[in-house]
Amino acid sequence: MYITQQILDKIEQKYGQPQTYHTTCAMNKIEFDLLKWSMRKGRAHDITPFVFHNSNVAVIRKPSYPEEIYRPPSGGIEPGEDFESGIKREIYEETGLHIKIEKYVLKTYVDFYFEDQVVNWITHVFTAKATTNDINPIDQQEISDARWATIEELETTLLSSLRQSTSAGLRYRAEIQSATLEIINTTTIRKKKSVQSTIEYP
């Protein structure tokens, strides 16, 4: 694993210490073999940014997904690649957007397993702000569509579609999405209360 704690310490200093989440995910042989193939360069992570523009969030669909399934983009940092540059590259490839990274919100430790084989994986979740709004995937082999979704969609129809998927990987994505939205909503409520508490009434 080439994303070292030293690298993460610097990211946490800049973007905040994330909340942590632990889970397990049982996969079938096809999904597990695909996961192991993605680890061929020593990768054991993915980066999942929730990219906002106004009150909408960027979501993507891969060619293998059913038409109703969209989720926030994700990808990996390449060996030797700068962490922040890798996040921006992945978002550009999958959505065509340029972004400003805002906050490191969630670090998920997941054990993916098939029979007696286990892979330890980490998902790093960030929030980011789109500095452009024309959403269109650059890598059209990996991504078949990208669009803006409302928070309500992420909390309801899109989340439900992920949860009902036959894919263990997509159901795992539902867990991440639900946990991240809970953090975002809680933070938003706290900010509103903080603003209200500073108002002086006559």
PAMI-673311 format. One line per 8 residues: for each residue x, y, z of N, C-alpha, C. Coordinates in steps of 0.001 Angstrom, whole numbers. Example, Ala and Ser with C-alpha at 12.3 -4.5 7.8 and 13.67 -1.06 7.14 Angstrom:
% residues 2
13190/-5690/7800/12300/-4500/7800/13200/-3300/7800; 12850/-2250/7080/13670/-1060/7140/12900/30/7870
This chain:
% residues 202
850/-1200/0/0/0/0/878/1239/0; 744/2076/-1018/1665/3194/-1172/1096/4521/-672; -158/4538/-201/-684/5733/471/-289/5603/1935; 800/6236/2301/1367/6067/3628/678/6955/4654; 888/6637/5922/324/7460/6991/919/8859/6961; 2178/8970/6542/2811/10292/6435/2064/11168/5428; 1663/10572/4306/895/11306/3307/-455/11724/3886; -1125/10776/4563/-2442/11067/5122/-2373/12112/6230
-1289/12101/7002/-1128/13112/8060/-1132/14517/7459; -433/14684/6336/-395/15992/5674/-1773/16376/5133; -2494/15391/4587/-3832/15654/4057/-4783/16043/5194; -4672/15357/6337/-5527/15678/7484/-5220/17062/8044; -3952/17442/8037/-3591/18780/8508/-4226/19861/7642; -4362/19571/6357/-4888/20568/5418/-6407/20536/5305; -6996/19322/5338/-8428/19181/5056/-9256/18645/6224; -8635/18483/7372/-9369/18060/8554/-9279/16561/8814
-9475/16193/10069/-9449/14782/10455/-10817/14161/10177; -10850/13080/9408/-12140/12502/9039/-12738/11651/10147; -14047/11447/10092/-14656/10424/10914/-14295/9055/10322; -14346/8018/11145/-13988/6681/10668/-15201/5757/10713; -15173/4793/9810/-16284/3859/9656/-15682/2502/9325; -16223/1439/9921/-15721/78/9687/-16865/-808/9193; -16576/-1616/8181/-17606/-2507/7668/-16970/-3720/6992; -17805/-4677/6604/-17348/-5839/5838/-18245/-5981/4619
-17733/-6669/3600/-18493/-6813/2359/-18155/-8154/1713; -19157/-9034/1626/-18964/-10335/983/-19175/-10199/-518; -18209/-10648/-1307/-18274/-10542/-2759/-18374/-11923/-3398; -18857/-11945/-4644/-18758/-13185/-5395/-17383/-13260/-6052; -17082/-14362/-6688/-15738/-14562/-7233/-15391/-13545/-8314; -16358/-13198/-9172/-16071/-12255/-10250/-15695/-10886/-9686; -16496/-10389/-8736/-16194/-9081/-8149/-14878/-9106/-7383; -14641/-10188/-6656/-13413/-10281/-5862/-12188/-10332/-6771
-12274/-11056/-7871/-11153/-11113/-8817/-10890/-9752/-9453; -11954/-9004/-9755/-11791/-7651/-10295/-11124/-6732/-9274; -11524/-6873/-8008/-10910/-6084/-6940/-9418/-6379/-6854; -9065/-7660/-6880/-7648/-8037/-6768/-6861/-7554/-7986; -7510/-7552/-9157/-6838/-7039/-10348/-6525/-5558/-10188; -7426/-4801/-9549/-7196/-3370/-9348/-6046/-3103/-8381; -5621/-4126/-7654/-4553/-3985/-6670/-3183/-4362/-7221; -3099/-4578/-8532/-1876/-5119/-9136/-660/-4211/-8950
-873/-2890/-8731/240/-1963/-8511/431/-1645/-7035; -223/-2420/-6169/-102/-2184/-4736/-1195/-1310/-4164; -2205/-1038/-4972/-3307/-188/-4519/-4202/-943/-3538; -4637/-259/-2479/-5596/-832/-1529/-6530/266/-1018; -6941/1149/-1935/-7743/2302/-1536/-8574/2799/-2710; -9539/3646/-2397/-10157/4494/-3413/-10455/5844/-2783; -10528/6845/-3646/-10873/8203/-3245/-12269/8493/-3789; -13186/8929/-2927/-14563/9193/-3343/-14932/10627/-2977
-14834/11549/-3922/-15208/12940/-3632/-16692/13202/-3917; -17347/13883/-2994/-18695/14404/-3220/-18503/15827/-3736; -18688/16006/-5041/-18402/17284/-5696/-19688/18091/-5813; -19714/19258/-5164/-20910/20095/-5111/-20829/21241/-6109; -21989/21557/-6670/-22178/22800/-7429/-23545/23322/-7013; -23538/24459/-6313/-24754/24939/-5643/-25216/23833/-4683; -26423/23339/-4808/-26888/22290/-3888/-26933/20922/-4561; -26273/20790/-5708/-26248/19524/-6430/-24900/18831/-6280
-24899/17518/-6529/-23688/16704/-6399/-23468/15944/-7708; -22210/15864/-8140/-21876/15138/-9363/-21981/13633/-9140; -22631/12941/-10064/-22732/11473/-10004/-22415/10901/-11373; -21972/9643/-11370/-21564/8984/-12619/-22243/7624/-12732; -22263/7138/-13973/-22749/5783/-14233/-21750/5078/-15134; -21401/3837/-14792/-20484/3049/-15613/-21280/2204/-16607; -20638/1774/-17696/-21365/1017/-18723/-22046/-248/-18203; -21486/-852/-17162/-22048/-2103/-16640/-23236/-1878/-15699
-23497/-617/-15316/-24558/-343/-14352/-25934/-353/-15029; -26967/-769/-14303/-28333/-536/-14779/-28571/963/-14942; -29536/1322/-15794/-29751/2730/-16134/-30088/3607/-14935; -30721/3024/-13906/-31152/3841/-12766/-30043/4089/-11748; -28887/3463/-11927/-27832/3565/-10911/-26804/4629/-11286; -26702/5621/-10412/-25667/6646/-10457/-25078/6760/-9056; -23825/7098/-8970/-23179/7284/-7673/-22074/8328/-7799; -21597/8886/-6677/-20469/9811/-6744/-19238/9119/-7344
-18424/9858/-8083/-17248/9263/-8718/-16216/8793/-7703; -15359/7884/-8144/-14288/7402/-7274/-13144/6886/-8134; -12001/6763/-7525/-10841/6248/-8256/-9640/6151/-7348; -8513/5800/-7924/-7311/5596/-7127/-6206/6581/-7456; -5374/6838/-6461/-4155/7608/-6662/-3105/6661/-7251; -2411/7097/-8276/-1379/6262/-8888/-114/6276/-8034; 693/5204/-8086/1966/5193/-7346/2838/6388/-7728; 3291/7124/-6715/4136/8282/-6952/3394/9553/-7293
2079/9473/-7462/1283/10652/-7817/960/11465/-6568; 979/12782/-6701/566/13643/-5606/-900/13379/-5268; -1208/13256/-3981/-2543/12857/-3530/-3618/13805/-4044; -3414/15096/-3849/-4420/16071/-4273/-4559/16117/-5790; -3433/16026/-6488/-3476/16014/-7953/-4211/14786/-8462; -4059/13653/-7755/-4745/12433/-8142/-6257/12555/-8010; -6714/13203/-6935/-8161/13422/-6760/-8698/14264/-7915; -8012/15348/-8216/-8472/16250/-9271/-8444/15560/-10636
-7420/14737/-10875/-7337/14010/-12140/-8507/13058/-12301; -8784/12293/-11233/-9880/11316/-11306/-11218/12007/-11585; -11468/13108/-10898/-12727/13827/-11101/-12812/14370/-12518; -11716/14895/-13027/-11728/15416/-14392/-11993/14294/-15398; -11339/13151/-15216/-11526/12036/-16141/-12963/11524/-16124; -13567/11471/-14940/-14889/10862/-14816/-16036/11846/-15043; -15792/13143/-14864/-16887/14119/-14985/-16577/15308/-15887; -15307/15535/-16197/-14924/16724/-16952/-14862/17981/-16119
-15049/17851/-14798/-15091/19017/-13910/-13716/19334/-13333; -13480/20603/-13099/-12354/21049/-12286/-12895/21355/-10898; -12112/21037/-9877/-12631/21135/-8514/-11651/21812/-7559; -12205/22249/-6446/-11417/22685/-5294/-11775/21762/-4140; -10792/21034/-3624/-11023/20109/-2514/-11314/20929/-1256; -12336/20505/-502/-12731/21294/662/-12476/20594/1985; -12961/19360/2151/-12867/18721/3464/-12724/17206/3325; -11907/16640/4205/-11729/15189/4329/-12752/14743/5376
-13814/14074/4947/-14941/13847/5858/-15036/12431/6421; -14556/11422/5673/-14786/10049/6118/-13681/9122/5623; -13210/8269/6537/-12253/7216/6189/-12907/5878/6535; -13185/5087/5507/-13882/3819/5708/-12926/2653/5569; -12856/1825/6602/-12073/583/6566/-13038/-557/6265; -12788/-1250/5167/-13682/-2342/4782/-12873/-3606/4510; -13398/-4738/4972/-12833/-6041/4647/-13703/-6666/3564; -13179/-6708/2338/-13857/-7412/1262/-13442/-8881/1332
-14399/-9784/1230/-13990/-11187/1296/-14784/-12074/352; -14114/-13151/-46/-14721/-14219/-830/-14207/-15528/-258; -15129/-16335/258/-14775/-17589/938/-13746/-17285/2023; -12536/-17842/1957/-11560/-17604/3028/-10535/-16535/2655; -10759/-15823/1552/-9842/-14758/1124/-10377/-13398/1566; -9468/-12560/2073/-9865/-11242/2579/-8934/-10166/2028; -9518/-9051/1633/-8758/-7872/1215/-9129/-6720/2139; -8109/-6099/2720/-8310/-4909/3551/-8209/-3671/2669
-9234/-2850/2705/-9358/-1715/1780/-9751/-471/2559; -9366/703/2053/-9751/1971/2678/-10364/2886/1626; -11511/3465/1932/-12134/4479/1087/-11999/5831/1780; -11405/6787/1083/-11220/8139/1596/-12262/9039/944; -13131/9639/1743/-14218/10460/1213/-13943/11935/1492; -14051/12734/435/-13836/14175/536/-15071/14918/23; -15238/16147/471/-16153/17054/-208/-15309/18016/-1034; -15889/18457/-2147/-15186/19376/-3031/-16203/20290/-3692
-15717/21404/-4185/-16567/22359/-4897/-16143/22395/-6355; -17100/22260/-7262/-16800/22363/-8687/-16529/23817/-9053; -15433/24058/-9739/-15133/25414/-10202/-15574/25605/-11651; -16058/24522/-12271/-16721/24570/-13574/-18015/23779/-13426; -18978/23985/-14315/-20257/23280/-14140/-20696/22450/-15343; -19872/22421/-16404/-20200/21618/-17587/-19758/20183/-17335; -20701/19328/-16974/-20372/17968/-16557/-20496/17016/-17743; -19375/16354/-18061/-19336/15440/-19198/-18085/14573/-19069
-18223/13260/-18987/-17043/12412/-18763/-16013/12516/-19884; -14751/12570/-19504/-13649/12563/-20464/-13313/11133/-20868; -13197/10249/-19870/-12922/8834/-20119/-14253/8123/-20380; -14666/8104/-21637/-15977/7561/-21966/-15973/6047/-22125; -14813/5425/-21996/-14774/3967/-21945/-15145/3480/-20551; -14664/4189/-19530/-14954/3791/-18149/-16292/4351/-17670; -16635/5556/-18110/-17836/6239/-17635/-18796/6466/-18810; -20016/5970/-18673/-20985/6124/-19761/-21804/7407/-19633
-21927/7947/-18414/-22704/9174/-18229/-22323/9820/-16906; -22479/11129/-16851/-22282/11895/-15612/-23314/13010/-15606; -23828/13319/-14431/-24852/14365/-14329/-24854/14938/-12932; -25658/15977/-12738/-25865/16550/-11421/-27076/15890/-10771; -26971/15595/-9487/-28090/15030/-8722/-28341/15900/-7504; -29577/15962/-7092/-29906/16705/-5875/-29569/15866/-4648; -29433/16524/-3511/-29216/15806/-2255/-30395/14872/-1982; -31593/15329/-2306/-32774/14484/-2097/-32669/13184/-2898
-32201/13264/-4146/-32005/12048/-4944/-30986/11123/-4293; -29889/11710/-3819/-28839/10901/-3181/-29368/10188/-1938; -30286/10835/-1241/-30829/10272/-7/-31971/9290/-248; -32559/9313/-1446/-33761/8497/-1691/-33561/7544/-2866; -33930/7973/-4064/-33973/7054/-5205/-32606/6468/-5559; -31574/7308/-5596/-30249/6798/-5961/-29685/5879/-4889; -29926/6228/-3633/-29474/5368/-2538/-30213/4034/-2553; -31510/4086/-2795/-32311/2865/-2845/-31851/1937/-3972
-31528/2510/-5132/-31065/1702/-6259/-29755/995/-5937; -28849/1695/-5261/-27586/1071/-4849/-27830/-60/-3863; -28695/187/-2896/-28968/-822/-1868/-29619/-2080/-2448; -30403/-1920/-3493/-31122/-3049/-4082/-30319/-3758/-5174; -29118/-3265/-5442/-28310/-3846/-6507/-27866/-5269/-6157; -27663/-6089/-7174/-27116/-7439/-6971/-25610/-7392/-6758; -24999/-6231/-7018/-23554/-6069/-6870/-23195/-5715/-5427; -22325/-6513/-4826/-21862/-6216/-3458/-21104/-4899/-3422
-20340/-4621/-4484/-19591/-3374/-4540/-20489/-2151/-4539; -21611/-2231/-5238/-22546/-1107/-5258/-23299/-982/-3935; -23579/-2096/-3306/-24207/-2013/-1980/-23240/-1397/-970; -21944/-1674/-1130/-20937/-1011/-307/-20946/489/-574; -21107/873/-1845/-21197/2293/-2190/-22389/2947/-1499; -23472/2204/-1347/-24641/2730/-634/-24290/3033/820; -23530/2150/1455/-23109/2385/2848/-22311/3675/2956; -21349/3849/2050/-20512/5051/2068/-21363/6301/1853
-22260/6218/886/-23109/7369/569/-23977/7760/1754; -24573/6776/2401/-25429/7044/3547/-24637/7663/4693; -23467/7096/4996/-22647/7608/6092/-22157/9025/5805; -21774/9285/4561/-21284/10615/4191/-22394/11663/4270; -23570/11326/3765/-24688/12264/3815/-25081/12587/5251; -24985/11606/6116/-25286/11854/7533/-24307/12859/8123; -23037/12719/7791/-22023/13664/8271/-22285/15050/7712; -22554/15123/6408/-22800/16416/5755/-24025/17098/6359
-25101/16336/6545/-26328/16912/7114/-26113/17386/8541; -25382/16602/9334/-25102/16981/10725/-24269/18256/10782; -23268/18346/9905/-22413/19534/9853/-23216/20760/9457; -24114/20587/8483/-24949/21703/8024/-25853/22212/9139; -26446/21291/9890/-27318/21677/11009/-26525/22444/12066; -25324/21963/12376/-24485/22644/13373/-24133/24054/12927; -23825/24207/11631/-23479/25532/11115/-24661/26479/11230; -25861/25983/10907/-27062/26812/10996/-27312/27253/12438
-27150/26325/13389/-27341/26661/14801/-26307/27670/15259; -25063/27511/14764/-24005/28435/15148/-24303/29837/14640; -24796/29942/13412/-25150/31247/12851/-26290/31872/13636; -27297/31061/13963/-28449/31565/14711/-28044/32066/16090; -27083/31393/16707/-26674/31772/18060/-25929/33090/18085; -25392/33523/16940/-24653/34787/16891/-25536/35980/16538; -26793/35721/16172/-27701/36812/15828/-28185/37523/17100; -28085/38815/17091/-28563/39605/18227/-29962/40139/17915
-30901/39761/18745/-32276/40202/18539/-32556/41446/19369; -33347/42394/18835/-33664/43633/19574/-34564/43332/20772
